[in-house]
Amino acid sequence: MATAARRRPPVDEWLTLTEVLTELKITRATWYRWRDRGLTPEAKLTPTGRIRVRRSVLDAFQEELDAA
């Protein structure tokens, strides 16, 4: 009897700020304005000071924008 191959769940990758800006179709200035107002998705700073956002968090954020 053959066993079914197990599928690995997709990796919840970390996106760079540039990737996030491209997907949201906003400028860096808009990102920082939104961040100052508490409107950006949850982000994390790397030890080198770079901003990263999880794919799942960005997807949820985009769904909220579409629903509004």
PDB file of N, H, CA, C and O in Angstrom:
ATOM      1  N   MET A   1       0.839  -1.177   0.000  1.00  0.00           N
ATOM      2  CA  MET A   1       0.000   0.000   0.000  1.00  0.00           C
ATOM      3  C   MET A   1       0.890   1.247   0.000  1.00  0.00           C
ATOM      4  O   MET A   1       1.782   1.378   0.838  1.00  0.00           O
ATOM      5  N   ALA A   2       0.650   2.134  -0.916  1.00  0.00           N
ATOM      6  H   ALA A   2      -0.075   2.028  -1.597  1.00  0.00           H
ATOM      7  CA  ALA A   2       1.465   3.344  -1.028  1.00  0.00           C
ATOM      8  C   ALA A   2       1.039   4.362   0.026  1.00  0.00           C
ATOM      9  O   ALA A   2      -0.144   4.507   0.336  1.00  0.00           O
ATOM     10  N   THR A   3       2.009   5.045   0.554  1.00  0.00           N
ATOM     11  H   THR A   3       2.970   4.928   0.303  1.00  0.00           H
ATOM     12  CA  THR A   3       1.694   6.084   1.530  1.00  0.00           C
ATOM     13  C   THR A   3       1.608   7.424   0.815  1.00  0.00           C
ATOM     14  O   THR A   3       2.342   7.690  -0.137  1.00  0.00           O
ATOM     15  N   ALA A   4       0.724   8.233   1.280  1.00  0.00           N
ATOM     16  H   ALA A   4       0.128   8.017   2.053  1.00  0.00           H
ATOM     17  CA  ALA A   4       0.559   9.562   0.689  1.00  0.00           C
ATOM     18  C   ALA A   4       1.742  10.441   1.093  1.00  0.00           C
ATOM     19  O   ALA A   4       2.180  10.429   2.243  1.00  0.00           O
ATOM     20  N   ALA A   5       2.235  11.184   0.148  1.00  0.00           N
ATOM     21  H   ALA A   5       1.879  11.194  -0.786  1.00  0.00           H
ATOM     22  CA  ALA A   5       3.346  12.094   0.443  1.00  0.00           C
ATOM     23  C   ALA A   5       2.831  13.227   1.323  1.00  0.00           C
ATOM     24  O   ALA A   5       1.762  13.787   1.080  1.00  0.00           O
ATOM     25  N   ARG A   6       3.594  13.543   2.324  1.00  0.00           N
ATOM     26  H   ARG A   6       4.462  13.088   2.521  1.00  0.00           H
ATOM     27  CA  ARG A   6       3.207  14.643   3.214  1.00  0.00           C
ATOM     28  C   ARG A   6       3.593  15.963   2.581  1.00  0.00           C
ATOM     29  O   ARG A   6       4.691  16.126   2.048  1.00  0.00           O
ATOM     30  N   ARG A   7       2.677  16.886   2.653  1.00  0.00           N
ATOM     31  H   ARG A   7       1.786  16.753   3.086  1.00  0.00           H
ATOM     32  CA  ARG A   7       2.956  18.222   2.141  1.00  0.00           C
ATOM     33  C   ARG A   7       3.400  19.101   3.289  1.00  0.00           C
ATOM     34  O   ARG A   7       2.787  19.112   4.357  1.00  0.00           O
ATOM     35  N   ARG A   8       4.464  19.831   3.058  1.00  0.00           N
ATOM     36  H   ARG A   8       4.962  19.822   2.190  1.00  0.00           H
ATOM     37  CA  ARG A   8       4.929  20.776   4.064  1.00  0.00           C
ATOM     38  C   ARG A   8       4.148  22.067   3.910  1.00  0.00           C
ATOM     39  O   ARG A   8       3.886  22.512   2.792  1.00  0.00           O
ATOM     40  N   PRO A   9       3.775  22.669   5.029  1.00  0.00           N
ATOM     41  CA  PRO A   9       3.056  23.944   4.926  1.00  0.00           C
ATOM     42  C   PRO A   9       3.976  25.000   4.324  1.00  0.00           C
ATOM     43  O   PRO A   9       5.193  24.935   4.498  1.00  0.00           O
ATOM     44  N   PRO A  10       3.402  25.970   3.618  1.00  0.00           N
ATOM     45  CA  PRO A  10       4.245  27.016   3.037  1.00  0.00           C
ATOM     46  C   PRO A  10       4.969  27.795   4.130  1.00  0.00           C
ATOM     47  O   PRO A  10       4.445  28.008   5.223  1.00  0.00           O
ATOM     48  N   VAL A  11       6.158  28.201   3.810  1.00  0.00           N
ATOM     49  H   VAL A  11       6.584  28.028   2.921  1.00  0.00           H
ATOM     50  CA  VAL A  11       6.971  28.954   4.769  1.00  0.00           C
ATOM     51  C   VAL A  11       6.418  30.361   4.884  1.00  0.00           C
ATOM     52  O   VAL A  11       6.126  31.011   3.880  1.00  0.00           O
ATOM     53  N   ASP A  12       6.277  30.824   6.112  1.00  0.00           N
ATOM     54  H   ASP A  12       6.514  30.296   6.928  1.00  0.00           H
ATOM     55  CA  ASP A  12       5.806  32.190   6.358  1.00  0.00           C
ATOM     56  C   ASP A  12       7.030  33.096   6.288  1.00  0.00           C
ATOM     57  O   ASP A  12       7.642  33.417   7.307  1.00  0.00           O
ATOM     58  N   GLU A  13       7.372  33.497   5.082  1.00  0.00           N
ATOM     59  H   GLU A  13       6.875  33.236   4.254  1.00  0.00           H
ATOM     60  CA  GLU A  13       8.614  34.221   4.851  1.00  0.00           C
ATOM     61  C   GLU A  13       8.580  35.646   5.380  1.00  0.00           C
ATOM     62  O   GLU A  13       7.516  36.234   5.568  1.00  0.00           O
ATOM     63  N   TRP A  14       9.760  36.182   5.613  1.00  0.00           N
ATOM     64  H   TRP A  14      10.625  35.704   5.460  1.00  0.00           H
ATOM     65  CA  TRP A  14       9.915  37.581   6.006  1.00  0.00           C
ATOM     66  C   TRP A  14      10.144  38.398   4.746  1.00  0.00           C
ATOM     67  O   TRP A  14      11.027  38.075   3.951  1.00  0.00           O
ATOM     68  N   LEU A  15       9.368  39.445   4.556  1.00  0.00           N
ATOM     69  H   LEU A  15       8.651  39.707   5.202  1.00  0.00           H
ATOM     70  CA  LEU A  15       9.491  40.315   3.391  1.00  0.00           C
ATOM     71  C   LEU A  15      10.264  41.576   3.759  1.00  0.00           C
ATOM     72  O   LEU A  15      10.171  42.080   4.878  1.00  0.00           O
ATOM     73  N   THR A  16      11.024  42.069   2.796  1.00  0.00           N
ATOM     74  H   THR A  16      11.100  41.660   1.887  1.00  0.00           H
ATOM     75  CA  THR A  16      11.728  43.337   3.003  1.00  0.00           C
ATOM     76  C   THR A  16      10.726  44.477   2.872  1.00  0.00           C
ATOM     77  O   THR A  16       9.627  44.301   2.346  1.00  0.00           O
ATOM     78  N   LEU A  17      11.121  45.636   3.356  1.00  0.00           N
ATOM     79  H   LEU A  17      12.013  45.779   3.784  1.00  0.00           H
ATOM     80  CA  LEU A  17      10.242  46.795   3.236  1.00  0.00           C
ATOM     81  C   LEU A  17       9.985  47.122   1.768  1.00  0.00           C
ATOM     82  O   LEU A  17       8.868  47.494   1.409  1.00  0.00           O
ATOM     83  N   THR A  18      10.986  46.991   0.928  1.00  0.00           N
ATOM     84  H   THR A  18      11.893  46.689   1.220  1.00  0.00           H
ATOM     85  CA  THR A  18      10.814  47.265  -0.502  1.00  0.00           C
ATOM     86  C   THR A  18       9.755  46.338  -1.099  1.00  0.00           C
ATOM     87  O   THR A  18       8.923  46.784  -1.889  1.00  0.00           O
ATOM     88  N   GLU A  19       9.775  45.064  -0.734  1.00  0.00           N
ATOM     89  H   GLU A  19      10.451  44.701  -0.092  1.00  0.00           H
ATOM     90  CA  GLU A  19       8.777  44.115  -1.232  1.00  0.00           C
ATOM     91  C   GLU A  19       7.380  44.494  -0.739  1.00  0.00           C
ATOM     92  O   GLU A  19       6.410  44.414  -1.492  1.00  0.00           O
ATOM     93  N   VAL A  20       7.283  44.902   0.508  1.00  0.00           N
ATOM     94  H   VAL A  20       8.071  44.967   1.120  1.00  0.00           H
ATOM     95  CA  VAL A  20       5.999  45.305   1.083  1.00  0.00           C
ATOM     96  C   VAL A  20       5.465  46.543   0.360  1.00  0.00           C
ATOM     97  O   VAL A  20       4.289  46.599   0.000  1.00  0.00           O
ATOM     98  N   LEU A  21       6.333  47.533   0.150  1.00  0.00           N
ATOM     99  H   LEU A  21       7.288  47.488   0.442  1.00  0.00           H
ATOM    100  CA  LEU A  21       5.920  48.760  -0.531  1.00  0.00           C
ATOM    101  C   LEU A  21       5.424  48.457  -1.943  1.00  0.00           C
ATOM    102  O   LEU A  21       4.440  49.041  -2.398  1.00  0.00           O
ATOM    103  N   THR A  22       6.099  47.554  -2.626  1.00  0.00           N
ATOM    104  H   THR A  22       6.898  47.080  -2.257  1.00  0.00           H
ATOM    105  CA  THR A  22       5.701  47.175  -3.984  1.00  0.00           C
ATOM    106  C   THR A  22       4.324  46.528  -3.979  1.00  0.00           C
ATOM    107  O   THR A  22       3.479  46.855  -4.811  1.00  0.00           O
ATOM    108  N   GLU A  23       4.097  45.609  -3.043  1.00  0.00           N
ATOM    109  H   GLU A  23       4.784  45.342  -2.367  1.00  0.00           H
ATOM    110  CA  GLU A  23       2.794  44.932  -2.977  1.00  0.00           C
ATOM    111  C   GLU A  23       1.668  45.880  -2.603  1.00  0.00           C
ATOM    112  O   GLU A  23       0.562  45.778  -3.135  1.00  0.00           O
ATOM    113  N   LEU A  24       1.944  46.800  -1.690  1.00  0.00           N
ATOM    114  H   LEU A  24       2.842  46.882  -1.258  1.00  0.00           H
ATOM    115  CA  LEU A  24       0.911  47.746  -1.267  1.00  0.00           C
ATOM    116  C   LEU A  24       0.753  48.908  -2.243  1.00  0.00           C
ATOM    117  O   LEU A  24      -0.222  49.656  -2.187  1.00  0.00           O
ATOM    118  N   LYS A  25       1.725  49.045  -3.134  1.00  0.00           N
ATOM    119  H   LYS A  25       2.517  48.437  -3.180  1.00  0.00           H
ATOM    120  CA  LYS A  25       1.735  50.137  -4.115  1.00  0.00           C
ATOM    121  C   LYS A  25       1.707  51.496  -3.422  1.00  0.00           C
ATOM    122  O   LYS A  25       0.916  52.378  -3.755  1.00  0.00           O
ATOM    123  N   ILE A  26       2.611  51.630  -2.435  1.00  0.00           N
ATOM    124  H   ILE A  26       3.254  50.914  -2.164  1.00  0.00           H
ATOM    125  CA  ILE A  26       2.754  52.890  -1.719  1.00  0.00           C
ATOM    126  C   ILE A  26       4.222  53.285  -1.710  1.00  0.00           C
ATOM    127  O   ILE A  26       5.100  52.464  -1.975  1.00  0.00           O
ATOM    128  N   THR A  27       4.477  54.550  -1.402  1.00  0.00           N
ATOM    129  H   THR A  27       3.763  55.216  -1.186  1.00  0.00           H
ATOM    130  CA  THR A  27       5.847  55.036  -1.312  1.00  0.00           C
ATOM    131  C   THR A  27       6.395  54.811   0.096  1.00  0.00           C
ATOM    132  O   THR A  27       5.651  54.529   1.036  1.00  0.00           O
ATOM    133  N   ARG A  28       7.690  54.942   0.212  1.00  0.00           N
ATOM    134  H   ARG A  28       8.295  55.171  -0.551  1.00  0.00           H
ATOM    135  CA  ARG A  28       8.339  54.824   1.511  1.00  0.00           C
ATOM    136  C   ARG A  28       7.828  55.912   2.457  1.00  0.00           C
ATOM    137  O   ARG A  28       7.642  55.665   3.649  1.00  0.00           O
ATOM    138  N   ALA A  29       7.603  57.116   1.923  1.00  0.00           N
ATOM    139  H   ALA A  29       7.755  57.316   0.955  1.00  0.00           H
ATOM    140  CA  ALA A  29       7.080  58.215   2.744  1.00  0.00           C
ATOM    141  C   ALA A  29       5.698  57.869   3.294  1.00  0.00           C
ATOM    142  O   ALA A  29       5.397  58.158   4.453  1.00  0.00           O
ATOM    143  N   THR A  30       4.863  57.252   2.467  1.00  0.00           N
ATOM    144  H   THR A  30       5.107  57.016   1.526  1.00  0.00           H
ATOM    145  CA  THR A  30       3.531  56.841   2.919  1.00  0.00           C
ATOM    146  C   THR A  30       3.647  55.800   4.021  1.00  0.00           C
ATOM    147  O   THR A  30       2.921  55.860   5.013  1.00  0.00           O
ATOM    148  N   TRP A  31       4.570  54.833   3.848  1.00  0.00           N
ATOM    149  H   TRP A  31       5.160  54.785   3.042  1.00  0.00           H
ATOM    150  CA  TRP A  31       4.786  53.808   4.884  1.00  0.00           C
ATOM    151  C   TRP A  31       5.093  54.455   6.228  1.00  0.00           C
ATOM    152  O   TRP A  31       4.487  54.115   7.244  1.00  0.00           O
ATOM    153  N   TYR A  32       6.045  55.395   6.226  1.00  0.00           N
ATOM    154  H   TYR A  32       6.538  55.671   5.401  1.00  0.00           H
ATOM    155  CA  TYR A  32       6.442  56.009   7.487  1.00  0.00           C
ATOM    156  C   TYR A  32       5.329  56.898   8.066  1.00  0.00           C
ATOM    157  O   TYR A  32       5.190  56.992   9.285  1.00  0.00           O
ATOM    158  N   ARG A  33       4.553  57.537   7.217  1.00  0.00           N
ATOM    159  H   ARG A  33       4.666  57.461   6.226  1.00  0.00           H
ATOM    160  CA  ARG A  33       3.418  58.327   7.688  1.00  0.00           C
ATOM    161  C   ARG A  33       2.387  57.394   8.331  1.00  0.00           C
ATOM    162  O   ARG A  33       1.869  57.682   9.410  1.00  0.00           O
ATOM    163  N   TRP A  34       2.095  56.274   7.660  1.00  0.00           N
ATOM    164  H   TRP A  34       2.516  56.040   6.784  1.00  0.00           H
ATOM    165  CA  TRP A  34       1.164  55.295   8.221  1.00  0.00           C
ATOM    166  C   TRP A  34       1.699  54.727   9.531  1.00  0.00           C
ATOM    167  O   TRP A  34       0.944  54.537  10.484  1.00  0.00           O
ATOM    168  N   ARG A  35       3.010  54.455   9.575  1.00  0.00           N
ATOM    169  H   ARG A  35       3.623  54.610   8.801  1.00  0.00           H
ATOM    170  CA  ARG A  35       3.613  53.890  10.784  1.00  0.00           C
ATOM    171  C   ARG A  35       3.474  54.852  11.950  1.00  0.00           C
ATOM    172  O   ARG A  35       3.164  54.444  13.069  1.00  0.00           O
ATOM    173  N   ASP A  36       3.704  56.128  11.685  1.00  0.00           N
ATOM    174  H   ASP A  36       3.956  56.459  10.776  1.00  0.00           H
ATOM    175  CA  ASP A  36       3.572  57.131  12.748  1.00  0.00           C
ATOM    176  C   ASP A  36       2.142  57.200  13.280  1.00  0.00           C
ATOM    177  O   ASP A  36       1.923  57.557  14.438  1.00  0.00           O
ATOM    178  N   ARG A  37       1.182  56.860  12.443  1.00  0.00           N
ATOM    179  H   ARG A  37       1.360  56.570  11.503  1.00  0.00           H
ATOM    180  CA  ARG A  37      -0.236  56.873  12.840  1.00  0.00           C
ATOM    181  C   ARG A  37      -0.716  55.507  13.342  1.00  0.00           C
ATOM    182  O   ARG A  37      -1.881  55.355  13.709  1.00  0.00           O
ATOM    183  N   GLY A  38       0.185  54.513  13.358  1.00  0.00           N
ATOM    184  H   GLY A  38       1.131  54.637  13.061  1.00  0.00           H
ATOM    185  CA  GLY A  38      -0.170  53.173  13.829  1.00  0.00           C
ATOM    186  C   GLY A  38      -0.992  52.377  12.832  1.00  0.00           C
ATOM    187  O   GLY A  38      -1.780  51.520  13.231  1.00  0.00           O
ATOM    188  N   LEU A  39      -0.824  52.642  11.542  1.00  0.00           N
ATOM    189  H   LEU A  39      -0.184  53.339  11.218  1.00  0.00           H
ATOM    190  CA  LEU A  39      -1.661  52.013  10.520  1.00  0.00           C
ATOM    191  C   LEU A  39      -0.960  50.922   9.719  1.00  0.00           C
ATOM    192  O   LEU A  39      -1.596  50.298   8.869  1.00  0.00           O
ATOM    193  N   THR A  40       0.318  50.669   9.954  1.00  0.00           N
ATOM    194  H   THR A  40       0.835  51.176  10.644  1.00  0.00           H
ATOM    195  CA  THR A  40       1.040  49.665   9.176  1.00  0.00           C
ATOM    196  C   THR A  40       0.870  48.283   9.792  1.00  0.00           C
ATOM    197  O   THR A  40       0.524  48.158  10.967  1.00  0.00           O
ATOM    198  N   PRO A  41       1.113  47.243   8.993  1.00  0.00           N
ATOM    199  CA  PRO A  41       1.090  45.903   9.574  1.00  0.00           C
ATOM    200  C   PRO A  41       2.245  45.743  10.555  1.00  0.00           C
ATOM    201  O   PRO A  41       3.224  46.488  10.506  1.00  0.00           O
ATOM    202  N   GLU A  42       2.119  44.776  11.435  1.00  0.00           N
ATOM    203  H   GLU A  42       1.324  44.171  11.475  1.00  0.00           H
ATOM    204  CA  GLU A  42       3.166  44.531  12.433  1.00  0.00           C
ATOM    205  C   GLU A  42       4.478  44.233  11.717  1.00  0.00           C
ATOM    206  O   GLU A  42       4.532  43.378  10.833  1.00  0.00           O
ATOM    207  N   ALA A  43       5.518  44.931  12.099  1.00  0.00           N
ATOM    208  H   ALA A  43       5.475  45.626  12.817  1.00  0.00           H
ATOM    209  CA  ALA A  43       6.826  44.770  11.479  1.00  0.00           C
ATOM    210  C   ALA A  43       7.876  44.547  12.556  1.00  0.00           C
ATOM    211  O   ALA A  43       7.657  44.821  13.736  1.00  0.00           O
ATOM    212  N   LYS A  44       9.019  44.044  12.117  1.00  0.00           N
ATOM    213  H   LYS A  44       9.198  43.821  11.159  1.00  0.00           H
ATOM    214  CA  LYS A  44      10.112  43.762  13.033  1.00  0.00           C
ATOM    215  C   LYS A  44      11.392  44.367  12.475  1.00  0.00           C
ATOM    216  O   LYS A  44      11.594  44.401  11.261  1.00  0.00           O
ATOM    217  N   LEU A  45      12.243  44.837  13.352  1.00  0.00           N
ATOM    218  H   LEU A  45      12.079  44.809  14.339  1.00  0.00           H
ATOM    219  CA  LEU A  45      13.550  45.339  12.945  1.00  0.00           C
ATOM    220  C   LEU A  45      14.574  44.224  13.084  1.00  0.00           C
ATOM    221  O   LEU A  45      14.596  43.519  14.093  1.00  0.00           O
ATOM    222  N   THR A  46      15.420  44.064  12.080  1.00  0.00           N
ATOM    223  H   THR A  46      15.402  44.637  11.261  1.00  0.00           H
ATOM    224  CA  THR A  46      16.514  43.107  12.169  1.00  0.00           C
ATOM    225  C   THR A  46      17.619  43.725  13.020  1.00  0.00           C
ATOM    226  O   THR A  46      17.574  44.921  13.309  1.00  0.00           O
ATOM    227  N   PRO A  47      18.607  42.934  13.425  1.00  0.00           N
ATOM    228  CA  PRO A  47      19.730  43.508  14.185  1.00  0.00           C
ATOM    229  C   PRO A  47      20.468  44.611  13.428  1.00  0.00           C
ATOM    230  O   PRO A  47      21.122  45.453  14.043  1.00  0.00           O
ATOM    231  N   THR A  48      20.368  44.613  12.115  1.00  0.00           N
ATOM    232  H   THR A  48      19.836  43.929  11.615  1.00  0.00           H
ATOM    233  CA  THR A  48      21.024  45.659  11.325  1.00  0.00           C
ATOM    234  C   THR A  48      20.115  46.851  11.065  1.00  0.00           C
ATOM    235  O   THR A  48      20.490  47.771  10.338  1.00  0.00           O
ATOM    236  N   GLY A  49      18.901  46.841  11.663  1.00  0.00           N
ATOM    237  H   GLY A  49      18.596  46.093  12.254  1.00  0.00           H
ATOM    238  CA  GLY A  49      17.996  47.980  11.549  1.00  0.00           C
ATOM    239  C   GLY A  49      17.076  47.952  10.343  1.00  0.00           C
ATOM    240  O   GLY A  49      16.429  48.955  10.042  1.00  0.00           O
ATOM    241  N   ARG A  50      17.005  46.834   9.650  1.00  0.00           N
ATOM    242  H   ARG A  50      17.531  46.020   9.895  1.00  0.00           H
ATOM    243  CA  ARG A  50      16.122  46.711   8.481  1.00  0.00           C
ATOM    244  C   ARG A  50      14.735  46.277   8.921  1.00  0.00           C
ATOM    245  O   ARG A  50      14.588  45.528   9.886  1.00  0.00           O
ATOM    246  N   ILE A  51      13.721  46.750   8.212  1.00  0.00           N
ATOM    247  H   ILE A  51      13.841  47.359   7.428  1.00  0.00           H
ATOM    248  CA  ILE A  51      12.331  46.408   8.533  1.00  0.00           C
ATOM    249  C   ILE A  51      11.930  45.151   7.776  1.00  0.00           C
ATOM    250  O   ILE A  51      12.205  45.021   6.583  1.00  0.00           O
ATOM    251  N   ARG A  52      11.279  44.227   8.474  1.00  0.00           N
ATOM    252  H   ARG A  52      11.055  44.333   9.443  1.00  0.00           H
ATOM    253  CA  ARG A  52      10.764  42.997   7.863  1.00  0.00           C
ATOM    254  C   ARG A  52       9.319  42.792   8.302  1.00  0.00           C
ATOM    255  O   ARG A  52       8.946  43.122   9.428  1.00  0.00           O
ATOM    256  N   VAL A  53       8.510  42.240   7.395  1.00  0.00           N
ATOM    257  H   VAL A  53       8.813  41.972   6.481  1.00  0.00           H
ATOM    258  CA  VAL A  53       7.101  41.953   7.673  1.00  0.00           C
ATOM    259  C   VAL A  53       6.830  40.515   7.241  1.00  0.00           C
ATOM    260  O   VAL A  53       7.236  40.106   6.153  1.00  0.00           O
ATOM    261  N   ARG A  54       6.156  39.757   8.076  1.00  0.00           N
ATOM    262  H   ARG A  54       5.827  40.088   8.960  1.00  0.00           H
ATOM    263  CA  ARG A  54       5.807  38.369   7.713  1.00  0.00           C
ATOM    264  C   ARG A  54       4.764  38.371   6.603  1.00  0.00           C
ATOM    265  O   ARG A  54       3.889  39.236   6.560  1.00  0.00           O
ATOM    266  N   ARG A  55       4.867  37.406   5.715  1.00  0.00           N
ATOM    267  H   ARG A  55       5.578  36.704   5.750  1.00  0.00           H
ATOM    268  CA  ARG A  55       3.921  37.252   4.602  1.00  0.00           C
ATOM    269  C   ARG A  55       2.501  37.152   5.118  1.00  0.00           C
ATOM    270  O   ARG A  55       1.609  37.807   4.578  1.00  0.00           O
ATOM    271  N   SER A  56       2.259  36.349   6.152  1.00  0.00           N
ATOM    272  H   SER A  56       2.983  35.817   6.592  1.00  0.00           H
ATOM    273  CA  SER A  56       0.900  36.157   6.664  1.00  0.00           C
ATOM    274  C   SER A  56       0.330  37.457   7.228  1.00  0.00           C
ATOM    275  O   SER A  56      -0.864  37.723   7.090  1.00  0.00           O
ATOM    276  N   VAL A  57       1.171  38.256   7.854  1.00  0.00           N
ATOM    277  H   VAL A  57       2.141  38.040   7.966  1.00  0.00           H
ATOM    278  CA  VAL A  57       0.725  39.529   8.429  1.00  0.00           C
ATOM    279  C   VAL A  57       0.364  40.499   7.308  1.00  0.00           C
ATOM    280  O   VAL A  57      -0.644  41.201   7.392  1.00  0.00           O
ATOM    281  N   LEU A  58       1.180  40.538   6.263  1.00  0.00           N
ATOM    282  H   LEU A  58       1.999  39.967   6.195  1.00  0.00           H
ATOM    283  CA  LEU A  58       0.889  41.420   5.136  1.00  0.00           C
ATOM    284  C   LEU A  58      -0.396  40.989   4.430  1.00  0.00           C
ATOM    285  O   LEU A  58      -1.213  41.831   4.058  1.00  0.00           O
ATOM    286  N   ASP A  59      -0.575  39.683   4.245  1.00  0.00           N
ATOM    287  H   ASP A  59       0.089  38.999   4.547  1.00  0.00           H
ATOM    288  CA  ASP A  59      -1.797  39.195   3.596  1.00  0.00           C
ATOM    289  C   ASP A  59      -3.040  39.581   4.397  1.00  0.00           C
ATOM    290  O   ASP A  59      -4.041  40.009   3.822  1.00  0.00           O
ATOM    291  N   ALA A  60      -2.979  39.430   5.715  1.00  0.00           N
ATOM    292  H   ALA A  60      -2.166  39.083   6.182  1.00  0.00           H
ATOM    293  CA  ALA A  60      -4.109  39.803   6.569  1.00  0.00           C
ATOM    294  C   ALA A  60      -4.362  41.308   6.497  1.00  0.00           C
ATOM    295  O   ALA A  60      -5.511  41.747   6.468  1.00  0.00           O
ATOM    296  N   PHE A  61      -3.286  42.094   6.468  1.00  0.00           N
ATOM    297  H   PHE A  61      -2.352  41.737   6.491  1.00  0.00           H
ATOM    298  CA  PHE A  61      -3.402  43.551   6.369  1.00  0.00           C
ATOM    299  C   PHE A  61      -4.081  43.942   5.060  1.00  0.00           C
ATOM    300  O   PHE A  61      -4.951  44.812   5.044  1.00  0.00           O
ATOM    301  N   GLN A  62      -3.685  43.300   3.965  1.00  0.00           N
ATOM    302  H   GLN A  62      -2.978  42.593   3.978  1.00  0.00           H
ATOM    303  CA  GLN A  62      -4.284  43.601   2.663  1.00  0.00           C
ATOM    304  C   GLN A  62      -5.758  43.219   2.632  1.00  0.00           C
ATOM    305  O   GLN A  62      -6.567  43.919   2.022  1.00  0.00           O
ATOM    306  N   GLU A  63      -6.113  42.122   3.281  1.00  0.00           N
ATOM    307  H   GLU A  63      -5.456  41.554   3.777  1.00  0.00           H
ATOM    308  CA  GLU A  63      -7.520  41.729   3.350  1.00  0.00           C
ATOM    309  C   GLU A  63      -8.341  42.779   4.101  1.00  0.00           C
ATOM    310  O   GLU A  63      -9.469  43.083   3.715  1.00  0.00           O
ATOM    311  N   GLU A  64      -7.771  43.329   5.171  1.00  0.00           N
ATOM    312  H   GLU A  64      -6.854  43.082   5.484  1.00  0.00           H
ATOM    313  CA  GLU A  64      -8.460  44.387   5.926  1.00  0.00           C
ATOM    314  C   GLU A  64      -8.639  45.629   5.064  1.00  0.00           C
ATOM    315  O   GLU A  64      -9.691  46.267   5.111  1.00  0.00           O
ATOM    316  N   LEU A  65      -7.626  45.981   4.276  1.00  0.00           N
ATOM    317  H   LEU A  65      -6.772  45.463   4.238  1.00  0.00           H
ATOM    318  CA  LEU A  65      -7.718  47.149   3.388  1.00  0.00           C
ATOM    319  C   LEU A  65      -8.815  46.927   2.342  1.00  0.00           C
ATOM    320  O   LEU A  65      -9.589  47.835   2.039  1.00  0.00           O
ATOM    321  N   ASP A  66      -8.871  45.713   1.798  1.00  0.00           N
ATOM    322  H   ASP A  66      -8.243  44.975   2.044  1.00  0.00           H
ATOM    323  CA  ASP A  66      -9.878  45.423   0.771  1.00  0.00           C
ATOM    324  C   ASP A  66     -11.287  45.458   1.343  1.00  0.00           C
ATOM    325  O   ASP A  66     -12.233  45.833   0.650  1.00  0.00           O
ATOM    326  N   ALA A  67     -11.428  45.066   2.607  1.00  0.00           N
ATOM    327  H   ALA A  67     -10.659  44.761   3.170  1.00  0.00           H
ATOM    328  CA  ALA A  67     -12.752  45.026   3.246  1.00  0.00           C
ATOM    329  C   ALA A  67     -13.237  46.430   3.613  1.00  0.00           C
ATOM    330  O   ALA A  67     -14.439  46.668   3.733  1.00  0.00           O
ATOM    331  N   ALA A  68     -12.305  47.344   3.788  1.00  0.00           N
ATOM    332  H   ALA A  68     -11.328  47.151   3.690  1.00  0.00           H
ATOM    333  CA  ALA A  68     -12.683  48.701   4.218  1.00  0.00           C
ATOM    334  C   ALA A  68     -13.289  49.515   3.111  1.00  0.00           C
ATOM    335  O   ALA A  68     -13.654  50.672   3.324  1.00  0.00           O
TER     336      ALA A  68
END
